[in-house]
Amino acid sequence: MKRFILLVIIVFCLFLCGSYQKECGGIFRWDVKVCSDTGFINPAVKPIQISKLIKNVSGRKLKRGMPRFGIEHNIYRVRCRIVDWKDEKDGDYHLVLQEVDGEVTMVGEIPDPGCSRVKGSRYLKGIKQSRQFFNAEVISGDLEDNGVYEVTGVAYFDFFHNQIGMAPSGLELHPIISIKKL
């Protein structure tokens, strides 16, 4: 009987863990993260170096549900190396973007376009294309350690939770709406 109860507990825990990992989307400013919010975003893409971009600071205490503010109304394009990446539990691809001629890094994220909470993004087409490009690069093994990429995304301030490659200001490109190999 004890073995049966233990087995039931293990199966239940595995079910809960599996269900948690299948959840998509986060809770912290998620509509701003995926651009399903109604806040204005300037459509003009601004090319910039990572080292200059990450000098921007939020100047605010970030809170759940906080609307888009400051430079989060802008789209930026950086030339970079993709030095690391991770498939997050929330379905996002977390990329570490490194300045081409330096050591400075920042995070860029591609949400899962299959997530119901991402389908309302005004940049869904770009998210899908970025995800397809990245999948092809990773699956085919073409993601080069020293390859240079052009990454375009919307500025987003995230809270600090031990993200690999995080800029000191907490600024990310989230969502990434375009990736090109140069």
N, C-alpha and C positions, 0 to 999 in steps of 0.2 A: 504494500500500500504506500509506503514512504517513497519507493522508487517511482510509482505512478504519479504521485503528487509532485515529485521533483521534475519528472518528465513534462507534466502539464505546465509547471512554472517556466521551465526552459523554453518550451514551444511558445508560450504566451510572450515571454521576453523577446524571443526572436521575431515574433510577429510585430510587436511594438517597435523594435529597432528597425525592422524592414520598412514598416509603414512610415516611420519618421524620416528615413532616408529618401523615400519616394515623394515626400512633400516638396512642393516647389514654392519658391518665393520666401522672402523673409518677412519681418514685421516692422523693422526700423526704416521709416520713410520709404517704403517699398514703391509707392506710386511715383515718387520723385526719382528713385533709382532706375526705374524702367521706362520713365517718361510716359506714364499713363495719367499723369496729373494734368491739370488745366493751366499750369503756370507757363508764361511766355518763354519761348526759347528762340533766340536770334538764329535764323537759318544760315547766316554768313559764317563759314568755317574759318577759324583763326589759326594759321600755322604758328607754332611756338616750340621752343626747346623745353624739354622736361624740367631742366634746372630753373628756368624762369617761371614756368607754370606753377610748380609746387611752392613757390615763395608766397603765393596767395594763401591767406588764412581766413577761416570762417569768421572770426571775431565774435562768434555767438556760441552759446551753450546749445549743442544739438539736442533736440528732443524728438521723441516718437511723434509722427504726424506733422512735423514742422514742414511748411511749404518751401518751395524752391526760393533761393535768395542769392543775391550777389552774383558771382561769376557762374553760378549754376544755371544761369540763363544763356550760357554760351556753349558752342561746340568748338572743340580744339583738335588740331591735327599735329601729331608728333612723329618724328622719325626716331626709331628706336630699335633695340634688340629685344627679343622676347627671351629672357634668360631663365624663366621658370614658369610653371603653370600648374594648376590644381583644379580638379573637378570637385566643386564644393557640394555640401549636403543639400543646399537650397537649389541646386541645379545650375548655378552659374559656373562658367569657366573663369577662374581667377588667374590673370596673367601678370607676371612681373615684367614691367617695361623699363628698360635701362637706356639712358641717354647714349647715343652712338659713340661720342667722344668723351665719355666720363663714366663715373661709377654711380651717379644719381639714379634712383629708381622711384617708380610710382606704380600703383595698381591700376589695371584696366580690367573690366569684367564684361563677359558676354553672357547675358541671361539665357536660360533655356527657352527657345521660342515656342516649345510645346506646352509650357506652363500656362495654365488658364489666366494667371495674373499678369502674364507678359503679353498676351494676345491683344490687350487694349493699348499697347504702346504705339505712339505715333511714329516710332522708328522700327516697327516690327519687320519690315522688309529688309532694312539694313542689319538688324540683329540676326535674321535668318541667314543672310548672305555671309556675315562675319562668322557665324557658327559653322556654316558649310565650308568656308575657306579654311578655318582653323582645323576642323575635322579632317579635311583632305591633307593639310600640311602635316598633322600629327600622325594620322593613319598611314600615309605614304612614306613617312620618315623624312619629309622634306624640310621640316622645321630646323633651320640651321642655327648652330650655336653662335655663329658670327654673322648670320644673315641680317640684313637691314629691312625693316618693315615700316610702312606708313600706317599709323593707327589713328583713327578718328573716333571721337566719342564726346559725350556730353559731360561737362564738369559736374562733380558730385562730392560733397563732403561727407565722409563716413566717420563713425565713431571708432575709436581704437579698440580692437579685439585681437591683438597679436597677429595681424595679417602679414604674410611674407611679402617683403618689398614695399611696404607702406611708406608713403611720403610723410615727413615729419608734420606736415600741415593736415594730414588726413584726406587730402584731395585725391580723387580718383577720376578716371574716365569710365563712367558707368551710366548708360550702357555704351559699349563699343558698337559703332554703327558701320564701320568700314575697316578692313585690313587689307593691305596690299603688300606684296613682296617687291622690294626695289632691286 
